[in-house]
Amino acid sequence: MPSKKTSSKKSSAKKATAKKTSAKKTSSKKSSGRKYSPKASKSVEREMKAMKQGKLKSGRSGKKVTNPKQAIAIGLSEARKKGAKVPAKKSASKS
């Protein structure tokens, strides 16, 4: 007696179409040009070099900066103050 196998091809086909529709939802706004200006990258480069030499100090406390991310943040902050093209700071979300 042959046994019947029920296939679930119909349900998998529905899932595939659902994935395709969600993949199309990309942002329509494309950024043109550079995000960061060459001036900003020079500022970050300078701060990274100072950090590697052990000369970079943080703002108020004056402690030595050892984290590369912190050095980048300092460089971008200074570039913003000078008016270089740098995206706005990401603010913390309030919940």
C-alpha positions as CSV (number, residue, x, y, z in Angstrom):
1,M,0.0,0.0,0.0
2,P,1.7,3.3,-1.1
3,S,1.7,6.0,1.5
4,K,0.6,9.5,0.5
5,K,3.0,12.3,1.1
6,T,1.6,15.8,1.6
7,S,4.0,18.5,0.5
8,S,4.0,21.9,2.0
9,K,5.1,23.7,-1.2
10,K,2.2,26.1,-1.1
11,S,3.1,27.5,2.3
12,S,6.8,27.9,1.3
13,A,5.8,29.7,-1.8
14,K,3.8,32.2,0.2
15,K,6.8,32.8,2.5
16,A,9.0,33.5,-0.5
17,T,6.7,36.2,-1.8
18,A,6.5,37.7,1.7
19,K,10.3,38.0,1.8
20,K,10.4,39.6,-1.6
21,T,8.0,42.4,-0.7
22,S,9.9,43.3,2.5
23,A,13.2,43.4,0.6
24,K,11.8,46.1,-1.8
25,K,11.4,48.5,1.1
26,T,14.7,50.3,0.9
27,S,15.2,53.9,1.5
28,S,14.4,56.0,-1.5
29,K,16.6,58.8,-0.4
30,K,20.1,58.3,-1.6
31,S,23.0,60.3,-0.3
32,S,25.1,62.0,-2.9
33,G,28.7,62.7,-2.5
34,R,30.8,62.2,0.6
35,K,29.5,61.8,4.1
36,Y,32.6,63.2,5.7
37,S,34.7,66.0,4.2
38,P,38.5,65.6,3.6
39,K,38.9,68.2,6.4
40,A,37.1,65.9,8.8
41,S,39.2,62.9,7.9
42,K,42.4,65.0,8.4
43,S,41.2,66.0,11.9
44,V,40.5,62.3,12.8
45,E,43.9,61.3,11.4
46,R,45.6,63.9,13.5
47,E,43.8,62.7,16.7
48,M,44.6,59.1,16.0
49,K,48.3,59.9,15.6
50,A,48.3,61.8,18.9
51,M,46.6,58.9,20.6
52,K,49.2,56.4,19.3
53,Q,51.9,58.7,20.5
54,G,50.2,58.9,23.9
55,K,49.7,62.7,23.7
56,L,45.9,62.8,23.3
57,K,44.0,63.8,26.5
58,S,40.3,63.8,27.0
59,G,38.3,67.0,27.6
60,R,37.6,67.9,31.3
61,S,39.4,65.1,33.1
62,G,42.6,65.4,31.1
63,K,43.1,61.6,31.2
64,K,45.1,59.9,28.5
65,V,42.9,58.5,25.7
66,T,43.7,54.9,24.8
67,N,40.5,53.9,23.0
68,P,40.6,54.4,19.2
69,K,36.8,55.0,19.1
70,Q,37.3,57.8,21.6
71,A,40.0,59.3,19.4
72,I,37.7,59.3,16.4
73,A,35.0,60.9,18.4
74,I,37.3,63.7,19.5
75,G,38.5,64.2,15.9
76,L,34.9,64.4,14.5
77,S,33.9,66.8,17.3
78,E,36.7,69.2,16.5
79,A,35.9,69.0,12.8
80,R,32.3,69.9,13.6
81,K,33.4,72.9,15.6
82,K,35.5,74.1,12.6
83,G,32.6,73.7,10.3
84,A,33.6,70.6,8.3
85,K,31.0,68.4,6.7
86,V,30.3,65.8,9.3
87,P,26.9,64.0,9.9
88,A,25.1,65.0,13.1
89,K,25.9,63.1,16.3
90,K,23.6,60.2,17.0
91,S,21.7,61.1,20.1
92,A,20.7,58.5,22.7
93,S,17.1,57.4,22.4
94,K,14.9,58.2,25.3
95,S,12.6,55.4,26.5
